[in-house]
């Protein structure tokens, strides 16, 4: 590197890979070599979160609960919505760019030499930041699968498994059983593991690792209505983890405070509401059938019906089978858009219903494009 890049993204672009999940490189050796260049700090607890849907929500809720217990919590999630800093948070606050630059200036020469991917390098930066901050707990959300994911390159004490469905088939397999086998590895080497309710085929694969801890879904989460009733499973999983750690005296915690923290947790990109003029718009990064099915029970409480639901997908995914599921919740025909301009498509719908209610589904990239576009519009740019 001959000159200091102008942004974190420019710095990471030197790796030659995009920030999207297509950057996935299976294996642990590259990252372990990279981690040999950071201070070997080990937190009191390291927790892995894997699964197909709800990983991010569960991770945010768990972090919020542990912070309420007075712990210093490092949270690593992906992808980010607007800025890379969002991936690495300490006590809920994204790390400063100057701190990221400190880690990158040290790690990037080695990352380039070892050929680590964007995600692997980001994981190393997160672990370096947590080490420098000497956090009490690290929460690592898996990127793709678990067995060969960067987040399982370091040992952990606990693993949480969110509901597993079909996704990333090109890397993980074409059946639930194959995908579950990959994700079950998050529990390997962990003293504690808890799984959300799973399809019987999935549960069988998890049994080889699962420590047999009982999961009980809590239905009384009144404040979660605004976030969607489907978040009950994620909230219950996060609470089960806190309760288990408290029972084994690994943390000291007022469980009532932890529960309040979970219920009031705001998860970016998950039924995130914005106002565009007089229109109400909800944005959600649900981009597969499993995630969309989980949203359905929450939709009627948001708008009855939506004036339009826009579903964005990319060229290697098809959500045609989801459109009939969404149709009962919208006044107009559900729109499936494959263009790379979701803000334009949404704008067109708002022009027809300026006081309307809309739901936009897609990846975090879709959510980010809408947020950026309308932030510029609000600023008059």
QUIRA-V202715 format. One record per backbone hydrogen bond with DSSP energy under -0.5 kcal/mol. CO is the residue of the C=O (numbers start at 1). NH is the residue of the N-H. E is the energy in kcal/mol with one decimal. If there is no record, write none. Layout:
co->CO nh->NH e->E
co->CO nh->NH e->E
//
This chain:
co->7 nh->11 e->-2.0
co->8 nh->12 e->-2.6
co->9 nh->13 e->-1.9
co->10 nh->14 e->-0.5
co->11 nh->14 e->-1.3
co->12 nh->15 e->-2.0
co->13 nh->16 e->-2.1
co->20 nh->23 e->-1.8
co->21 nh->24 e->-1.8
co->28 nh->32 e->-2.6
co->29 nh->33 e->-2.1
co->30 nh->34 e->-1.9
co->31 nh->35 e->-3.0
co->32 nh->36 e->-0.9
co->34 nh->37 e->-1.7
co->35 nh->38 e->-1.8
co->39 nh->41 e->-2.7
co->45 nh->138 e->-2.3
co->46 nh->157 e->-2.1
co->46 nh->158 e->-1.7
co->47 nh->140 e->-2.9
co->48 nh->160 e->-2.5
co->49 nh->142 e->-2.8
co->50 nh->162 e->-2.9
co->54 nh->58 e->-2.7
co->55 nh->59 e->-2.4
co->56 nh->60 e->-2.6
co->57 nh->61 e->-2.6
co->58 nh->62 e->-2.7
co->59 nh->63 e->-2.4
co->60 nh->64 e->-2.4
co->61 nh->65 e->-2.2
co->62 nh->66 e->-2.5
co->63 nh->67 e->-2.2
co->64 nh->68 e->-1.7
co->65 nh->69 e->-0.8
co->66 nh->71 e->-1.9
co->67 nh->70 e->-2.0
co->71 nh->73 e->-0.7
co->72 nh->136 e->-2.4
co->72 nh->137 e->-1.9
co->73 nh->75 e->-0.5
co->73 nh->91 e->-3.0
co->74 nh->139 e->-2.8
co->75 nh->77 e->-0.5
co->75 nh->89 e->-2.6
co->76 nh->141 e->-2.5
co->83 nh->86 e->-1.8
co->84 nh->87 e->-2.5
co->85 nh->88 e->-1.4
co->85 nh->95 e->-0.7
co->87 nh->77 e->-2.0
co->87 nh->89 e->-0.6
co->88 nh->95 e->-2.4
co->89 nh->75 e->-3.0
co->90 nh->93 e->-1.4
co->92 nh->94 e->-0.5
co->93 nh->90 e->-2.2
co->96 nh->100 e->-2.1
co->97 nh->101 e->-2.6
co->98 nh->102 e->-1.3
co->99 nh->103 e->-1.7
co->100 nh->104 e->-3.0
co->101 nh->105 e->-2.6
co->102 nh->106 e->-0.9
co->103 nh->107 e->-2.5
co->104 nh->108 e->-2.8
co->107 nh->110 e->-0.6
co->107 nh->111 e->-2.6
co->108 nh->112 e->-2.7
co->109 nh->113 e->-1.5
co->110 nh->114 e->-2.4
co->111 nh->115 e->-1.3
co->111 nh->116 e->-1.8
co->117 nh->121 e->-2.6
co->118 nh->122 e->-2.7
co->119 nh->123 e->-2.4
co->120 nh->124 e->-2.1
co->121 nh->125 e->-2.4
co->122 nh->126 e->-2.4
co->123 nh->127 e->-2.5
co->124 nh->128 e->-2.3
co->125 nh->129 e->-2.6
co->126 nh->130 e->-2.6
co->127 nh->131 e->-2.0
co->128 nh->132 e->-2.6
co->129 nh->133 e->-2.1
co->130 nh->134 e->-0.9
co->130 nh->135 e->-1.6
co->131 nh->134 e->-0.6
co->136 nh->44 e->-0.7
co->136 nh->45 e->-1.8
co->137 nh->74 e->-3.3
co->138 nh->47 e->-3.2
co->138 nh->140 e->-0.5
co->139 nh->76 e->-2.7
co->139 nh->141 e->-0.6
co->140 nh->49 e->-2.3
co->140 nh->142 e->-0.5
co->146 nh->149 e->-1.0
co->148 nh->27 e->-1.5
co->149 nh->152 e->-1.6
co->150 nh->153 e->-1.7
co->157 nh->191 e->-0.8
co->157 nh->192 e->-2.2
co->158 nh->48 e->-2.7
co->159 nh->194 e->-2.1
co->160 nh->50 e->-2.7
co->160 nh->162 e->-0.6
co->161 nh->196 e->-2.9
co->163 nh->52 e->-1.8
co->163 nh->53 e->-1.8
co->168 nh->171 e->-1.8
co->168 nh->172 e->-2.6
co->169 nh->173 e->-1.9
co->175 nh->179 e->-2.4
co->176 nh->180 e->-2.9
co->177 nh->181 e->-2.0
co->178 nh->182 e->-1.5
co->179 nh->183 e->-2.3
co->180 nh->184 e->-2.5
co->182 nh->147 e->-1.3
co->182 nh->185 e->-0.8
co->183 nh->186 e->-1.8
co->184 nh->187 e->-2.2
co->185 nh->188 e->-1.7
co->187 nh->190 e->-2.0
co->192 nh->159 e->-1.6
co->193 nh->213 e->-0.6
co->194 nh->161 e->-2.4
co->199 nh->202 e->-0.9
co->199 nh->203 e->-2.6
co->200 nh->204 e->-1.7
co->201 nh->205 e->-0.9
co->202 nh->205 e->-0.5
co->202 nh->206 e->-1.9
co->203 nh->207 e->-1.4
co->205 nh->208 e->-0.7
co->206 nh->209 e->-1.6
co->206 nh->210 e->-2.8
co->214 nh->216 e->-0.5
co->217 nh->219 e->-0.5
co->219 nh->221 e->-1.6
co->221 nh->224 e->-1.9
co->222 nh->225 e->-1.3
co->223 nh->226 e->-0.6
co->224 nh->227 e->-0.6
co->224 nh->228 e->-1.4
co->228 nh->231 e->-2.0
co->229 nh->232 e->-2.0
co->230 nh->233 e->-0.8
co->230 nh->234 e->-0.6
co->231 nh->235 e->-3.0
co->232 nh->236 e->-2.7
co->233 nh->237 e->-2.1
co->234 nh->238 e->-2.2
co->235 nh->239 e->-2.5
co->236 nh->240 e->-2.4
co->237 nh->241 e->-1.7
co->238 nh->242 e->-1.9
co->239 nh->243 e->-2.9
co->240 nh->244 e->-2.3
co->241 nh->245 e->-2.3
co->242 nh->246 e->-2.3
co->243 nh->247 e->-2.6
co->244 nh->248 e->-1.8
co->245 nh->250 e->-2.8
co->245 nh->251 e->-1.0
co->246 nh->249 e->-1.7
co->251 nh->253 e->-0.6
co->253 nh->255 e->-0.9
co->254 nh->258 e->-2.1
co->255 nh->259 e->-2.3
co->256 nh->260 e->-1.9
co->257 nh->261 e->-2.3
co->258 nh->262 e->-2.0
co->259 nh->263 e->-2.4
co->260 nh->264 e->-1.7
co->262 nh->265 e->-1.2
co->265 nh->267 e->-0.6
co->266 nh->268 e->-0.6
co->267 nh->270 e->-1.6
co->269 nh->271 e->-0.6
co->269 nh->285 e->-1.9
co->271 nh->273 e->-0.5
co->272 nh->283 e->-2.5
co->274 nh->276 e->-0.5
co->274 nh->281 e->-2.8
co->275 nh->277 e->-0.6
co->276 nh->279 e->-2.1
co->279 nh->276 e->-2.1
co->280 nh->358 e->-2.5
co->281 nh->274 e->-3.0
co->282 nh->360 e->-2.8
co->283 nh->272 e->-2.5
co->284 nh->362 e->-1.4
co->285 nh->287 e->-0.6
co->288 nh->292 e->-2.3
co->289 nh->293 e->-3.0
co->290 nh->294 e->-1.5
co->291 nh->295 e->-1.1
co->292 nh->296 e->-1.2
co->295 nh->298 e->-2.2
co->295 nh->299 e->-0.8
co->296 nh->299 e->-1.0
co->296 nh->300 e->-0.6
co->298 nh->301 e->-0.5
co->298 nh->302 e->-0.6
co->299 nh->302 e->-1.2
co->299 nh->303 e->-1.9
co->305 nh->304 e->-0.6
co->306 nh->331 e->-3.9
co->307 nh->332 e->-0.6
co->308 nh->359 e->-1.7
co->309 nh->311 e->-0.5
co->309 nh->335 e->-2.4
co->310 nh->312 e->-0.5
co->310 nh->361 e->-3.0
co->311 nh->337 e->-2.9
co->314 nh->317 e->-1.9
co->319 nh->322 e->-1.8
co->319 nh->323 e->-0.8
co->320 nh->323 e->-0.7
co->320 nh->324 e->-0.5
co->322 nh->325 e->-0.6
co->322 nh->326 e->-1.4
co->323 nh->327 e->-1.8
co->324 nh->328 e->-0.6
co->326 nh->329 e->-2.2
co->327 nh->330 e->-1.6
co->329 nh->306 e->-3.0
co->334 nh->336 e->-0.5
co->335 nh->311 e->-3.2
co->335 nh->337 e->-0.6
co->337 nh->313 e->-1.4
co->341 nh->345 e->-1.7
co->342 nh->346 e->-2.5
co->343 nh->347 e->-2.6
co->344 nh->348 e->-2.0
co->345 nh->349 e->-1.5
co->346 nh->350 e->-2.5
co->347 nh->351 e->-2.1
co->348 nh->352 e->-0.9
co->349 nh->352 e->-0.6
co->349 nh->353 e->-1.7
co->353 nh->356 e->-2.2
co->356 nh->280 e->-2.4
co->357 nh->307 e->-2.8
co->357 nh->308 e->-1.0
co->358 nh->282 e->-2.6
co->359 nh->310 e->-3.0
co->359 nh->361 e->-0.5
co->360 nh->284 e->-2.3
co->361 nh->312 e->-2.8
co->363 nh->367 e->-1.9
co->364 nh->368 e->-2.6
co->365 nh->369 e->-2.3
co->366 nh->370 e->-2.0
co->367 nh->371 e->-2.4
co->368 nh->372 e->-2.8
co->369 nh->373 e->-2.2
co->370 nh->374 e->-2.3
co->371 nh->375 e->-1.7
co->372 nh->376 e->-2.1
co->373 nh->377 e->-1.8
co->374 nh->378 e->-2.1
co->375 nh->379 e->-1.6
co->376 nh->381 e->-3.1
co->377 nh->380 e->-1.0
//
